[in-house]
C-alpha cells in the first residue's frame, strides 16, 4: 500500500514537471533544466521516481525485537541493502542470492553452533536461507560464502562496530532484521516474523 501511494505521488510530480499546470511550475521546471546543463547536483532532482527503491519501513515482516533503533548507520527495516564495492568489478550485491540472506559480521573461523542450528533447521523446512560471513579472510565453517572486509568499509556502511552483528534480508532483498549482536533466539524470532505460518 505504501509503495502504491509513493508511486502515485511520484507520478504526479513527473506529470507536473513534464506538463507544468501553471506559469510558476513552468518557470521552476525551466530553471531546473537550465541549471542541470552546468550543475551536476541538479540532475538527480528530476529523476526521483527511478533513482530509489521503496522502503517498507512499516512492513509486518520486519522484526520488532531486533536492534534496528540502535544502529546509527546502514540500511534500516524495509530498506534495500547498500551496494558496497569489495574490489575492482566486485560488489556486495553480486554475491546476494534470491532467498533469505543472513549477513553475519565476524572474523571467526566458524559460525556459532546455536546460530548454525537455527539456520539448518530453517533450511530443513525448505526455507531458502544462505549465510554470508562478512569480514573473514578465509572460508568460514557453516557459512555459504565468506567476504573479506580488509579496510572495514563494508562494516562502516552497515553501521557495524563489532563482530557478532548481522543483517537478515528477505527474498526481495529488503532488510527485515538487523542486530548489533545476534543470538539464536533472536534469529529464530525474526524468521518466525518474516515467515508467518
N, CA, C and O atoms as a DFTB+ gen file, in Angstrom:
788 C
 N C O
     1  1       0.813      -1.184       0.000
     2  2       0.000       0.000       0.000
     3  2       0.865       1.259       0.000
     4  3       0.601       2.203      -0.745
     5  1       1.910       1.264       0.852
     6  2       2.800       2.418       0.903
     7  2       3.528       2.628      -0.411
     8  3       3.709       3.763      -0.851
     9  1       3.953       1.522      -1.050
    10  2       4.650       1.637      -2.334
    11  2       3.716       2.207      -3.393
    12  3       4.132       3.027      -4.211
    13  1       2.446       1.774      -3.382
    14  2       1.483       2.290      -4.365
    15  2       1.268       3.785      -4.178
    16  3       1.214       4.529      -5.157
    17  1       1.142       4.238      -2.917
    18  2       0.970       5.672      -2.655
    19  2       2.182       6.463      -3.129
    20  3       2.052       7.544      -3.702
    21  1       3.364       5.903      -2.877
    22  2       4.585       6.593      -3.290
    23  2       4.657       6.708      -4.816
    24  3       5.046       7.750      -5.344
    25  1       4.284       5.640      -5.520
    26  2       4.296       5.674      -6.989
    27  2       3.319       6.725      -7.508
    28  3       3.638       7.460      -8.442
    29  1       2.132       6.800      -6.908
    30  2       1.135       7.794      -7.331
    31  2       1.654       9.208      -7.089
    32  3       1.525      10.075      -7.953
    33  1       2.243       9.441      -5.913
    34  2       2.802      10.766      -5.606
    35  2       3.908      11.144      -6.587
    36  3       3.946      12.265      -7.094
    37  1       4.810      10.191      -6.850
    38  2       5.927      10.483      -7.738
    39  2       5.460      10.669      -9.180
    40  3       6.015      11.490      -9.910
    41  1       4.434       9.905      -9.598
    42  2       3.893      10.078     -10.947
    43  2       3.277      11.466     -11.099
    44  3       3.377      12.081     -12.161
    45  1       2.638      11.960     -10.032
    46  2       2.084      13.314     -10.067
    47  2       3.172      14.362     -10.228
    48  3       3.002      15.330     -10.969
    49  1       4.293      14.171      -9.535
    50  2       5.415      15.102      -9.671
    51  2       5.967      15.079     -11.090
    52  3       6.269      16.122     -11.671
    53  1       6.096      13.858     -11.644
    54  2       6.595      13.744     -13.011
    55  2       5.675      14.451     -13.995
    56  3       6.137      15.143     -14.902
    57  1       4.378      14.274     -13.814
    58  2       3.408      14.901     -14.716
    59  2       3.492      16.416     -14.645
    60  3       3.480      17.092     -15.673
    61  1       3.578      16.949     -13.433
    62  2       3.678      18.405     -13.274
    63  2       4.988      18.939     -13.850
    64  3       5.039      20.067     -14.340
    65  1       6.046      18.128     -13.789
    66  2       7.330      18.559     -14.341
    67  2       7.294      18.553     -15.871
    68  3       7.772      19.491     -16.510
    69  1       6.726      17.496     -16.454
    70  2       6.706      17.383     -17.918
    71  2       5.662      18.287     -18.566
    72  3       5.861      18.773     -19.680
    73  1       4.554      18.511     -17.870
    74  2       3.472      19.357     -18.407
    75  2       3.042      20.327     -17.307
    76  3       2.015      20.112     -16.664
    77  1       3.813      21.386     -17.085
    78  2       3.533      22.312     -15.982
    79  2       2.102      22.869     -16.057
    80  3       1.688      23.359     -17.108
    81  1       1.341      22.796     -14.948
    82  2      -0.048      23.249     -14.950
    83  2      -0.202      24.765     -14.812
    84  3      -1.307      25.283     -14.978
    85  1       0.876      25.481     -14.514
    86  2       0.775      26.935     -14.353
    87  2       2.098      27.594     -14.749
    88  3       3.102      26.921     -14.984
    89  1       2.072      28.916     -14.815
    90  2       3.271      29.667     -15.179
    91  2       4.387      29.453     -14.141
    92  3       5.556      29.337     -14.509
    93  1       4.034      29.401     -12.860
    94  2       5.016      29.190     -11.799
    95  2       5.722      27.845     -11.933
    96  3       6.945      27.764     -11.815
    97  1       4.936      26.777     -12.182
    98  2       5.529      25.458     -12.379
    99  2       6.461      25.454     -13.593
   100  3       7.523      24.833     -13.565
   101  1       6.051      26.157     -14.668
   102  2       6.866      26.204     -15.886
   103  2       8.194      26.916     -15.621
   104  3       9.243      26.474     -16.092
   105  1       8.148      28.021     -14.867
   106  2       9.383      28.744     -14.537
   107  2      10.336      27.857     -13.729
   108  3      11.538      27.813     -13.988
   109  1       9.777      27.164     -12.762
   110  2      10.586      26.274     -11.931
   111  2      11.185      25.140     -12.762
   112  3      12.371      24.839     -12.633
   113  1      10.376      24.514     -13.609
   114  2      10.858      23.423     -14.454
   115  2      11.968      23.906     -15.384
   116  3      13.002      23.250     -15.517
   117  1      11.753      25.048     -16.025
   118  2      12.752      25.573     -16.956
   119  2      14.052      25.930     -16.235
   120  3      15.138      25.737     -16.782
   121  1      13.946      26.447     -15.015
   122  2      15.149      26.778     -14.239
   123  2      15.943      25.517     -13.901
   124  3      17.170      25.507     -13.997
   125  1      15.233      24.443     -13.499
   126  2      15.910      23.182     -13.177
   127  2      16.608      22.627     -14.409
   128  3      17.767      22.218     -14.334
   129  1      15.916      22.608     -15.538
   130  2      16.518      22.093     -16.769
   131  2      17.727      22.925     -17.194
   132  3      18.751      22.376     -17.601
   133  1      17.607      24.238     -17.099
   134  2      18.697      25.125     -17.493
   135  2      19.915      24.932     -16.580
   136  3      21.049      24.830     -17.049
   137  1      19.658      24.884     -15.273
   138  2      20.746      24.725     -14.311
   139  2      21.420      23.358     -14.443
   140  3      22.617      23.228     -14.187
   141  1      20.654      22.342     -14.840
   142  2      21.216      20.996     -14.937
   143  2      22.246      20.864     -16.057
   144  3      23.017      19.904     -16.082
   145  1      22.262      21.820     -16.977
   146  2      23.253      21.780     -18.054
   147  2      24.666      22.039     -17.541
   148  3      25.642      21.566     -18.122
   149  1      24.768      22.796     -16.446
   150  2      26.094      23.152     -15.936
   151  2      26.365      22.660     -14.510
   152  3      27.515      22.647     -14.071
   153  1      25.315      22.254     -13.782
   154  2      25.472      21.873     -12.380
   155  2      25.010      20.423     -12.168
   156  3      23.822      20.120     -12.277
   157  1      25.952      19.548     -11.867
   158  2      25.634      18.123     -11.727
   159  2      24.690      17.839     -10.558
   160  3      23.916      16.885     -10.624
   161  1      24.733      18.641      -9.488
   162  2      23.908      18.348      -8.318
   163  2      22.419      18.466      -8.603
   164  3      21.604      17.944      -7.842
   165  1      22.051      19.144      -9.688
   166  2      20.644      19.349     -10.012
   167  2      20.050      18.145     -10.749
   168  3      18.850      17.893     -10.643
   169  1      20.857      17.411     -11.480
   170  2      20.355      16.350     -12.358
   171  2      19.521      15.287     -11.641
   172  3      18.496      14.870     -12.181
   173  1      19.913      14.836     -10.457
   174  2      19.070      13.819      -9.794
   175  2      17.687      14.339      -9.391
   176  3      16.791      13.537      -9.127
   177  1      17.494      15.644      -9.339
   178  2      16.210      16.179      -8.899
   179  2      15.068      15.813      -9.829
   180  3      13.922      15.716      -9.391
   181  1      15.360      15.611     -11.099
   182  2      14.260      15.262     -11.994
   183  2      14.297      13.799     -12.425
   184  3      13.746      13.434     -13.463
   185  1      14.951      12.967     -11.618
   186  2      14.928      11.517     -11.855
   187  2      14.512      10.787     -10.584
   188  3      14.895       9.634     -10.387
   189  1      13.733      11.437      -9.715
   190  2      13.433      10.845      -8.412
   191  2      12.687       9.525      -8.503
   192  3      12.914       8.652      -7.666
   193  1      11.816       9.341      -9.468
   194  2      10.999       8.136      -9.494
   195  2      11.817       6.892      -9.817
   196  3      11.485       5.803      -9.347
   197  1      12.864       7.028     -10.597
   198  2      13.658       5.860     -10.981
   199  2      14.972       5.770     -10.220
   200  3      15.773       4.877     -10.498
   201  1      15.220       6.660      -9.277
   202  2      16.531       6.675      -8.639
   203  2      16.589       5.935      -7.308
   204  3      17.680       5.718      -6.779
   205  1      15.446       5.543      -6.754
   206  2      15.496       4.863      -5.459
   207  2      14.332       3.887      -5.297
   208  3      13.222       4.155      -5.755
   209  1      14.592       2.756      -4.644
   210  2      13.513       1.795      -4.384
   211  2      12.689       2.222      -3.170
   212  3      13.124       3.055      -2.375
   213  1      11.525       1.658      -3.039
   214  2      10.661       1.948      -1.897
   215  2      11.203       1.256      -0.644
   216  3      11.727       0.145      -0.721
   217  1      11.076       1.911       0.496
   218  2      11.474       1.319       1.771
   219  2      10.218       0.892       2.530
   220  3       9.347       1.711       2.821
   221  1      10.141      -0.386       2.843
   222  2       8.987      -0.946       3.541
   223  2       9.210      -0.866       5.054
   224  3       9.262      -1.891       5.734
   225  1       9.338       0.334       5.564
   226  2       9.685       0.520       6.978
   227  2       8.582       0.082       7.935
   228  3       8.862      -0.207       9.099
   229  1       7.340       0.026       7.472
   230  2       6.229      -0.372       8.343
   231  2       5.740      -1.785       8.037
   232  3       4.640      -2.152       8.451
   233  1       6.526      -2.578       7.326
   234  2       6.105      -3.925       6.956
   235  2       5.944      -4.816       8.181
   236  3       6.734      -4.737       9.121
   237  1       4.921      -5.663       8.169
   238  2       4.725      -6.618       9.265
   239  2       5.785      -7.714       9.245
   240  3       5.888      -8.494      10.191
   241  1       6.570      -7.778       8.176
   242  2       7.637      -8.778       8.094
   243  2       8.900      -8.335       8.826
   244  3       9.806      -9.141       9.042
   245  1       8.967      -7.053       9.211
   246  2      10.135      -6.544       9.939
   247  2      10.107      -7.028      11.381
   248  3       9.049      -7.073      12.008
   249  1      11.255      -7.385      11.895
   250  2      11.351      -7.933      13.250
   251  2      11.214      -6.835      14.305
   252  3      12.003      -5.890      14.320
   253  1      10.218      -6.950      15.185
   254  2      10.066      -5.928      16.228
   255  2      11.070      -6.062      17.372
   256  3      11.230      -5.129      18.158
   257  1      11.749      -7.207      17.476
   258  2      12.648      -7.436      18.606
   259  2      14.115      -7.347      18.273
   260  3      14.946      -7.897      18.997
   261  1      14.457      -6.667      17.192
   262  2      15.870      -6.571      16.835
   263  2      16.455      -5.255      17.330
   264  3      15.857      -4.586      18.173
   265  1      17.631      -4.878      16.807
   266  2      18.324      -3.660      17.249
   267  2      18.217      -2.518      16.245
   268  3      19.063      -1.624      16.234
   269  1      17.201      -2.536      15.414
   270  2      17.087      -1.532      14.351
   271  2      17.255      -0.112      14.878
   272  3      17.973       0.686      14.275
   273  1      16.613       0.215      15.983
   274  2      16.652       1.582      16.530
   275  2      18.018       1.956      17.104
   276  3      18.292       3.139      17.306
   277  1      18.867       0.984      17.367
   278  2      20.171       1.260      17.979
   279  2      21.269       1.540      16.953
   280  3      22.338       2.037      17.306
   281  1      21.006       1.225      15.694
   282  2      22.009       1.470      14.652
   283  2      22.087       2.955      14.332
   284  3      21.076       3.656      14.356
   285  1      23.286       3.428      14.034
   286  2      23.473       4.828      13.644
   287  2      23.763       4.972      12.160
   288  3      23.856       6.087      11.647
   289  1      23.907       3.846      11.468
   290  2      24.168       3.863      10.022
   291  2      23.674       2.557       9.438
   292  3      23.306       1.637      10.169
   293  1      23.668       2.481       8.122
   294  2      23.274       1.257       7.439
   295  2      21.811       1.237       7.073
   296  3      21.035       2.054       7.570
   297  1      21.418       0.307       6.204
   298  2      20.024       0.214       5.778
   299  2      19.127      -0.263       6.919
   300  3      19.428      -1.250       7.590
   301  1      18.030       0.446       7.126
   302  2      17.107       0.145       8.220
   303  2      16.035      -0.839       7.763
   304  3      16.054      -1.311       6.626
   305  1      15.104      -1.140       8.661
   306  2      13.973      -2.014       8.344
   307  2      13.335      -1.628       7.017
   308  3      13.036      -0.457       6.781
   309  1      13.128      -2.608       6.161
   310  2      12.421      -2.393       4.911
   311  2      13.240      -1.775       3.802
   312  3      12.757      -1.663       2.675
   313  1      14.456      -1.373       4.084
   314  2      15.305      -0.749       3.067
   315  2      16.065      -1.824       2.287
   316  3      16.309      -2.911       2.810
   317  1      16.434      -1.530       1.054
   318  2      17.270      -2.478       0.320
   319  2      18.700      -2.417       0.847
   320  3      19.092      -1.412       1.440
   321  1      19.483      -3.468       0.644
   322  2      20.877      -3.420       1.095
   323  2      21.674      -2.406       0.290
   324  3      21.400      -2.177      -0.888
   325  1      22.653      -1.808       0.931
   326  2      23.534      -0.877       0.231
   327  2      24.579      -1.668      -0.535
   328  3      25.177      -2.605      -0.008
   329  1      24.789      -1.284      -1.770
   330  2      25.796      -1.968      -2.564
   331  2      27.166      -1.379      -2.239
   332  3      27.365      -0.168      -2.341
   333  1      28.091      -2.219      -1.857
   334  2      29.418      -1.774      -1.454
   335  2      30.439      -2.428      -2.380
   336  3      30.373      -3.626      -2.655
   337  1      31.373      -1.626      -2.850
   338  2      32.439      -2.148      -3.710
   339  2      33.428      -2.915      -2.847
   340  3      33.974      -2.374      -1.886
   341  1      33.655      -4.175      -3.194
   342  2      34.566      -5.022      -2.441
   343  2      35.949      -5.070      -3.066
   344  3      36.955      -5.198      -2.369
   345  1      35.987      -4.965      -4.389
   346  2      37.236      -4.995      -5.159
   347  2      36.890      -4.480      -6.549
   348  3      35.713      -4.279      -6.852
   349  1      37.887      -4.261      -7.398
   350  2      37.556      -3.853      -8.765
   351  2      36.597      -4.866      -9.408
   352  3      36.859      -6.069      -9.410
   353  1      35.506      -4.367      -9.943
   354  2      34.487      -5.218     -10.588
   355  2      33.900      -6.264      -9.650
   356  3      33.508      -7.340     -10.100
   357  1      33.834      -5.969      -8.367
   358  2      33.252      -6.897      -7.396
   359  2      32.461      -6.092      -6.374
   360  3      33.018      -5.269      -5.648
   361  1      31.145      -6.343      -6.327
   362  2      30.259      -5.584      -5.453
   363  2      29.439      -6.533      -4.590
   364  3      29.191      -7.679      -4.967
   365  1      29.027      -6.049      -3.442
   366  2      28.265      -6.868      -2.497
   367  2      27.038      -7.488      -3.139
   368  3      26.807      -8.687      -2.984
   369  1      26.243      -6.698      -3.858
   370  2      25.001      -7.216      -4.418
   371  2      25.224      -8.337      -5.424
   372  3      24.309      -9.117      -5.690
   373  1      26.424      -8.429      -5.985
   374  2      26.726      -9.533      -6.899
   375  2      26.730     -10.879      -6.180
   376  3      26.598     -11.924      -6.818
   377  1      26.878     -10.861      -4.868
   378  2      27.003     -12.093      -4.099
   379  2      25.713     -12.514      -3.398
   380  3      25.642     -13.612      -2.845
   381  1      24.702     -11.662      -3.415
   382  2      23.469     -11.992      -2.705
   383  2      22.590     -12.881      -3.569
   384  3      22.505     -12.695      -4.783
   385  1      21.938     -13.849      -2.936
   386  2      21.103     -14.802      -3.665
   387  2      19.661     -14.333      -3.763
   388  3      19.364     -13.157      -3.549
   389  1      18.773     -15.255      -4.087
   390  2      17.366     -14.909      -4.274
   391  2      16.470     -15.342      -3.138
   392  3      15.247     -15.267      -3.257
   393  1      17.047     -15.792      -2.042
   394  2      16.249     -16.205      -0.894
   395  2      16.542     -15.310       0.299
   396  3      16.932     -14.153       0.139
   397  1      16.349     -15.852       1.498
   398  2      16.740     -15.123       2.695
   399  2      18.268     -15.135       2.772
   400  3      18.917     -16.126       2.438
   401  1      18.814     -14.021       3.215
   402  2      20.274     -13.876       3.287
   403  2      20.636     -13.361       4.673
   404  3      20.206     -12.276       5.066
   405  1      21.420     -14.128       5.412
   406  2      21.919     -13.679       6.704
   407  2      23.354     -13.210       6.504
   408  3      24.246     -14.010       6.223
   409  1      23.566     -11.907       6.653
   410  2      24.920     -11.346       6.590
   411  2      25.430     -11.260       8.020
   412  3      24.982     -10.424       8.805
   413  1      26.371     -12.133       8.345
   414  2      26.895     -12.229       9.704
   415  2      28.320     -11.682       9.729
   416  3      29.200     -12.198       9.040
   417  1      28.545     -10.639      10.522
   418  2      29.846      -9.955      10.573
   419  2      30.735     -10.602      11.632
   420  3      30.455     -10.515      12.828
   421  1      31.807     -11.252      11.184
   422  2      32.701     -11.934      12.109
   423  2      33.983     -12.340      11.399
   424  3      33.980     -12.605      10.197
   425  1      35.076     -12.385      12.147
   426  2      36.335     -12.895      11.612
   427  2      36.605     -14.306      12.096
   428  3      37.660     -14.869      11.803
   429  1      35.671     -14.883      12.831
   430  2      35.873     -16.226      13.395
   431  2      35.909     -17.273      12.288
   432  3      35.410     -17.054      11.184
   433  1      36.506     -18.405      12.607
   434  2      36.657     -19.479      11.618
   435  2      35.393     -20.307      11.447
   436  3      35.273     -21.081      10.497
   437  1      34.450     -20.142      12.372
   438  2      33.211     -20.915      12.312
   439  2      32.042     -20.096      12.842
   440  3      32.231     -19.199      13.663
   441  1      30.841     -20.402      12.378
   442  2      29.647     -19.756      12.926
   443  2      29.365     -20.318      14.307
   444  3      29.694     -21.474      14.575
   445  1      28.761     -19.528      15.194
   446  2      28.364     -20.080      16.486
   447  2      27.411     -21.273      16.293
   448  3      26.529     -21.233      15.435
   449  1      27.591     -22.309      17.079
   450  2      26.828     -23.546      16.918
   451  2      25.320     -23.317      17.003
   452  3      24.565     -23.865      16.200
   453  1      24.880     -22.512      17.968
   454  2      23.441     -22.288      18.144
   455  2      22.839     -21.581      16.925
   456  3      21.731     -21.911      16.504
   457  1      23.562     -20.613      16.357
   458  2      23.081     -19.932      15.144
   459  2      22.994     -20.913      13.986
   460  3      22.019     -20.922      13.235
   461  1      24.012     -21.728      13.855
   462  2      24.053     -22.701      12.773
   463  2      22.884     -23.677      12.874
   464  3      22.326     -24.083      11.855
   465  1      22.517     -24.049      14.080
   466  2      21.388     -24.964      14.266
   467  2      20.077     -24.332      13.799
   468  3      19.245     -25.011      13.197
   469  1      19.886     -23.042      14.070
   470  2      18.668     -22.347      13.614
   471  2      18.652     -22.278      12.093
   472  3      17.619     -22.511      11.465
   473  1      19.795     -21.960      11.508
   474  2      19.896     -21.880      10.047
   475  2      19.591     -23.239       9.430
   476  3      18.813     -23.319       8.479
   477  1      20.184     -24.302       9.946
   478  2      19.983     -25.632       9.387
   479  2      18.541     -26.107       9.557
   480  3      18.000     -26.775       8.677
   481  1      17.922     -25.766      10.679
   482  2      16.518     -26.149      10.891
   483  2      15.613     -25.435       9.889
   484  3      14.674     -26.036       9.369
   485  1      15.885     -24.162       9.615
   486  2      15.097     -23.419       8.630
   487  2      15.292     -24.010       7.237
   488  3      14.330     -24.167       6.485
   489  1      16.526     -24.335       6.897
   490  2      16.810     -24.934       5.589
   491  2      16.127     -26.290       5.448
   492  3      15.655     -26.639       4.366
   493  1      16.075     -27.054       6.535
   494  2      15.422     -28.364       6.505
   495  2      13.923     -28.230       6.258
   496  3      13.301     -29.140       5.711
   497  1      13.335     -27.088       6.661
   498  2      11.906     -26.822       6.404
   499  2      11.675     -26.294       4.992
   500  3      10.535     -26.032       4.607
   501  1      12.747     -26.136       4.219
   502  2      12.606     -25.653       2.852
   503  2      12.786     -24.153       2.685
   504  3      12.543     -23.621       1.602
   505  1      13.208     -23.463       3.739
   506  2      13.436     -22.021       3.656
   507  2      14.756     -21.775       2.927
   508  3      15.794     -22.288       3.344
   509  1      14.728     -20.995       1.840
   510  2      15.982     -20.704       1.132
   511  2      16.788     -19.668       1.908
   512  3      16.634     -18.467       1.689
   513  1      17.639     -20.126       2.803
   514  2      18.415     -19.255       3.683
   515  2      19.895     -19.517       3.475
   516  3      20.379     -20.634       3.656
   517  1      20.611     -18.452       3.086
   518  2      22.065     -18.533       2.922
   519  2      22.732     -17.673       3.979
   520  3      22.166     -16.677       4.429
   521  1      23.933     -18.058       4.372
   522  2      24.702     -17.290       5.346
   523  2      25.967     -16.771       4.668
   524  3      26.739     -17.534       4.088
   525  1      26.160     -15.455       4.756
   526  2      27.370     -14.834       4.250
   527  2      28.153     -14.280       5.431
   528  3      27.673     -13.396       6.139
   529  1      29.347     -14.795       5.641
   530  2      30.213     -14.304       6.712
   531  2      30.988     -13.110       6.171
   532  3      31.747     -13.238       5.210
   533  1      30.797     -11.962       6.783
   534  2      31.435     -10.729       6.320
   535  2      32.592     -10.388       7.249
   536  3      32.419     -10.286       8.464
   537  1      33.773     -10.212       6.664
   538  2      34.947      -9.833       7.434
   539  2      35.980     -10.929       7.541
   540  3      37.119     -10.681       7.936
   541  1      35.591     -12.140       7.191
   542  2      36.523     -13.261       7.295
   543  2      37.447     -13.308       6.090
   544  3      37.001     -13.144       4.954
   545  1      38.715     -13.528       6.330
   546  2      39.695     -13.590       5.243
   547  2      39.730     -14.971       4.600
   548  3      40.234     -15.119       3.486
   549  1      39.202     -15.983       5.285
   550  2      39.208     -17.364       4.787
   551  2      37.789     -17.917       4.892
   552  3      36.938     -17.311       5.543
   553  1      37.525     -19.057       4.261
   554  2      36.195     -19.670       4.389
   555  2      35.822     -19.896       5.849
   556  3      36.674     -20.190       6.687
   557  1      34.525     -19.751       6.134
   558  2      34.021     -19.892       7.500
   559  2      33.132     -21.125       7.561
   560  3      32.198     -21.257       6.769
   561  1      33.414     -22.028       8.493
   562  2      32.625     -23.249       8.640
   563  2      31.183     -22.876       8.989
   564  3      30.930     -22.125       9.931
   565  1      30.248     -23.418       8.209
   566  2      28.831     -23.145       8.426
   567  2      28.277     -22.036       7.551
   568  3      27.060     -21.914       7.411
   569  1      29.142     -21.227       6.959
   570  2      28.701     -20.145       6.072
   571  2      28.772     -20.612       4.621
   572  3      29.636     -21.407       4.249
   573  1      27.859     -20.110       3.820
   574  2      27.862     -20.443       2.395
   575  2      28.914     -19.646       1.634
   576  3      29.404     -20.076       0.590
   577  1      29.250     -18.485       2.172
   578  2      30.172     -17.583       1.493
   579  2      30.888     -16.737       2.536
   580  3      30.302     -16.378       3.557
   581  1      32.149     -16.420       2.284
   582  2      32.906     -15.512       3.150
   583  2      33.383     -14.337       2.306
   584  3      33.990     -14.525       1.252
   585  1      33.104     -13.127       2.775
   586  2      33.529     -11.915       2.082
   587  2      34.486     -11.137       2.977
   588  3      34.091     -10.713       4.063
   589  1      35.733     -10.937       2.552
   590  2      36.665     -10.155       3.371
   591  2      36.256      -8.684       3.396
   592  3      35.637      -8.180       2.460
   593  1      36.608      -8.023       4.463
   594  2      36.353      -6.577       4.595
   595  2      37.599      -5.958       5.202
   596  3      37.576      -5.439       6.318
   597  1      38.687      -6.023       4.446
   598  2      40.010      -5.663       4.945
   599  2      40.060      -4.240       5.484
   600  3      40.608      -4.006       6.561
   601  1      39.500      -3.297       4.754
   602  2      39.571      -1.899       5.180
   603  2      38.396      -1.466       6.064
   604  3      38.344      -0.312       6.491
   605  1      37.459      -2.367       6.341
   606  2      36.332      -2.033       7.212
   607  2      35.270      -1.175       6.547
   608  3      34.371      -0.665       7.215
   609  1      35.370      -1.016       5.242
   610  2      34.428      -0.157       4.516
   611  2      33.003      -0.702       4.581
   612  3      32.052       0.056       4.773
   613  1      32.862      -2.014       4.422
   614  2      31.534      -2.621       4.454
   615  2      30.918      -2.479       5.846
   616  3      29.738      -2.154       5.977
   617  1      31.713      -2.722       6.873
   618  2      31.212      -2.556       8.247
   619  2      30.742      -1.120       8.494
   620  3      29.692      -0.897       9.097
   621  1      31.525      -0.157       8.026
   622  2      31.167       1.249       8.235
   623  2      29.859       1.595       7.542
   624  3      29.013       2.272       8.126
   625  1      29.680       1.145       6.319
   626  2      28.464       1.443       5.574
   627  2      27.229       0.811       6.210
   628  3      26.118       1.322       6.074
   629  1      27.438      -0.308       6.904
   630  2      26.325      -1.007       7.539
   631  2      26.192      -0.688       9.031
   632  3      25.354      -1.273       9.717
   633  1      27.008       0.225       9.530
   634  2      26.893       0.643      10.927
   635  2      27.299      -0.417      11.922
   636  3      26.845      -0.401      13.066
   637  1      28.149      -1.340      11.502
   638  2      28.575      -2.447      12.370
   639  2      29.868      -2.051      13.063
   640  3      30.839      -1.653      12.419
   641  1      29.866      -2.168      14.402
   642  2      31.028      -1.759      15.174
   643  2      31.799      -2.927      15.762
   644  3      32.954      -2.773      16.161
   645  1      31.163      -4.103      15.820
   646  2      31.846      -5.242      16.436
   647  2      31.389      -6.545      15.793
   648  3      30.344      -6.599      15.145
   649  1      32.175      -7.578      15.978
   650  2      31.808      -8.900      15.480
   651  2      30.544      -9.381      16.175
   652  3      30.265      -9.018      17.317
   653  1      29.787     -10.205      15.463
   654  2      28.545     -10.733      16.009
   655  2      27.319      -9.983      15.536
   656  3      26.194     -10.407      15.800
   657  1      27.517      -8.872      14.839
   658  2      26.389      -8.128      14.279
   659  2      25.883      -8.861      13.039
   660  3      26.604      -9.668      12.451
   661  1      24.643      -8.578      12.645
   662  2      24.087      -9.279      11.489
   663  2      22.923      -8.509      10.885
   664  3      22.282      -7.687      11.538
   665  1      22.676      -8.805       9.619
   666  2      21.521      -8.311       8.873
   667  2      20.812      -9.523       8.279
   668  3      21.459     -10.444       7.781
   669  1      19.487      -9.521       8.333
   670  2      18.696     -10.558       7.668
   671  2      17.908      -9.890       6.547
   672  3      17.119      -8.976       6.785
   673  1      18.135     -10.362       5.318
   674  2      17.449      -9.828       4.149
   675  2      16.376     -10.810       3.704
   676  3      16.582     -12.024       3.730
   677  1      15.223     -10.274       3.292
   678  2      14.146     -11.092       2.745
   679  2      14.485     -11.479       1.307
   680  3      15.443     -10.949       0.743
   681  1      13.723     -12.390       0.702
   682  2      13.982     -12.753      -0.703
   683  2      13.865     -11.591      -1.683
   684  3      14.460     -11.641      -2.760
   685  1      13.107     -10.537      -1.336
   686  2      13.023      -9.372      -2.227
   687  2      14.176      -8.399      -1.978
   688  3      14.159      -7.270      -2.467
   689  1      15.169      -8.840      -1.220
   690  2      16.368      -8.066      -0.896
   691  2      16.043      -6.764      -0.180
   692  3      16.543      -5.703      -0.552
   693  1      15.208      -6.848       0.844
   694  2      14.966      -5.744       1.764
   695  2      15.274      -6.247       3.171
   696  3      15.058      -7.418       3.480
   697  1      15.773      -5.364       4.009
   698  2      16.154      -5.722       5.375
   699  2      14.897      -5.999       6.204
   700  3      13.980      -5.178       6.239
   701  1      14.859      -7.149       6.863
   702  2      13.733      -7.414       7.776
   703  2      14.195      -7.492       9.220
   704  3      13.368      -7.505      10.132
   705  1      15.509      -7.545       9.446
   706  2      16.034      -7.516      10.816
   707  2      17.518      -7.174      10.772
   708  3      18.222      -7.487       9.812
   709  1      17.972      -6.519      11.845
   710  2      19.407      -6.261      11.994
   711  2      19.730      -6.173      13.474
   712  3      18.945      -5.669      14.278
   713  1      20.907      -6.677      13.809
   714  2      21.304      -6.791      15.210
   715  2      22.724      -6.304      15.397
   716  3      23.583      -6.523      14.543
   717  1      22.968      -5.644      16.512
   718  2      24.336      -5.308      16.901
   719  2      25.038      -6.559      17.420
   720  3      26.248      -6.717      17.261
   721  1      24.262      -7.446      18.041
   722  2      24.748      -8.761      18.470
   723  2      23.629      -9.757      18.240
   724  3      22.533      -9.609      18.780
   725  1      23.905     -10.765      17.442
   726  2      22.876     -11.756      17.108
   727  2      23.073     -13.028      17.907
   728  3      24.192     -13.514      18.074
   729  1      21.948     -13.564      18.403
   730  2      21.974     -14.892      19.009
   731  2      20.881     -15.741      18.364
   732  3      20.057     -15.234      17.604
   733  1      20.883     -17.018      18.671
   734  2      19.973     -17.960      18.014
   735  2      18.506     -17.634      18.284
   736  3      17.675     -17.755      17.383
   737  1      18.176     -17.227      19.498
   738  2      16.788     -16.929      19.845
   739  2      16.263     -15.752      19.025
   740  3      15.130     -15.784      18.543
   741  1      17.073     -14.732      18.870
   742  2      16.643     -13.549      18.109
   743  2      16.531     -13.861      16.619
   744  3      15.638     -13.346      15.944
   745  1      17.424     -14.695      16.103
   746  2      17.332     -15.081      14.700
   747  2      16.057     -15.886      14.460
   748  3      15.356     -15.662      13.473
   749  1      15.759     -16.810      15.349
   750  2      14.538     -17.609      15.192
   751  2      13.302     -16.724      15.253
   752  3      12.361     -16.930      14.487
   753  1      13.286     -15.750      16.144
   754  2      12.142     -14.850      16.252
   755  2      11.957     -14.040      14.965
   756  3      10.829     -13.838      14.515
   757  1      13.055     -13.581      14.379
   758  2      12.965     -12.807      13.133
   759  2      12.460     -13.677      11.987
   760  3      11.657     -13.226      11.170
   761  1      12.928     -14.915      11.925
   762  2      12.449     -15.826      10.878
   763  2      10.966     -16.135      11.060
   764  3      10.226     -16.232      10.081
   765  1      10.532     -16.288      12.306
   766  2       9.112     -16.539      12.577
   767  2       8.254     -15.347      12.123
   768  3       7.149     -15.527      11.613
   769  1       8.777     -14.135      12.315
   770  2       8.036     -12.938      11.899
   771  2       7.986     -12.826      10.384
   772  3       6.947     -12.491       9.816
   773  1       9.098     -13.105       9.737
   774  2       9.168     -12.968       8.280
   775  2       8.507     -14.135       7.547
   776  3       8.189     -14.027       6.363
   777  1       8.301     -15.246       8.251
   778  2       7.682     -16.419       7.649
   779  2       6.470     -16.846       8.475
   780  3       6.506     -17.896       9.117
   781  1       5.394     -16.049       8.469
   782  2       4.240     -16.428       9.281
   783  2       3.641     -17.753       8.798
   784  3       3.710     -18.070       7.610
   785  1       3.046     -18.535       9.731
   786  2       2.523     -19.863       9.371
   787  2       1.362     -19.784       8.398
   788  3       0.817     -20.814       8.002
